[in-house]
Every structure is written in structure tokens, then in C-alpha cells.
């Protein structure tokens, strides 16, 4: 059942204030998701590439996902490392790794790919 709520995050074009300071606006899209675990094969294949998938989010409305790279669920940010469209079930799966201390490149804060 898709009764959990998550926020897909994207960033707009930079804008400048009256003092010339640059700001990048965050564009949030609230979506209904079904959180799932990560398949063993997905986990091991990703680990070979230095990725650490920890959760999968399933969306039933493909139009809700527009290439965002970050999803927030229950106060935690996750990097979207891969997407998978299942045409048979008409759903899109977002395979994600947890972002530690806001580090977009690693789930453990150590990896500097």
C-alpha cells in the first residue's frame, strides 16, 4: 500500500539577491511511496561499484519522478543511485543509499568517488 509520504528534492537555477549573493532554490515534490528493502543481488552488484543501497522506494505515478537525485523519508535524506521502471506493474523503483551528514557521495561519509 502506498500510504507513506516522501519528499523528492531538486534544485532550480541559481538566483541572486539585491546584494549579488547567489541562492539555489530547493524544489520539493511530495509523493506517496511504498518503502521496501533492497534485493540481495542489487546490494552485491552495487557494492562492486562502491555504492551502498539501503532502501528502495516504489512510486506508482511515473510522472512524480523527474530525475531528482535526493529523496527525504521520515527525516532522513537518501541519494537515488538507480531507477527501475516496471512496466508490468506500472511502477518506478528508486534504489537509494542513505546520506550521512549531508554527504551526497557516500553512505558512510568515507567514500570520495
Buried (B, 14 or more C-beta within 10 A) or exposed (E): EBEBEBBBBBEEEEEEEEEEEEEEEEEEBEBBBBBEEBEEEBBEEBEEEEBBBBBBBBBBEEEBBEEBBBBBBEEBBBBBBBBEEEEEEEBBBBBBBBBEEEBEEBBEEEEEE
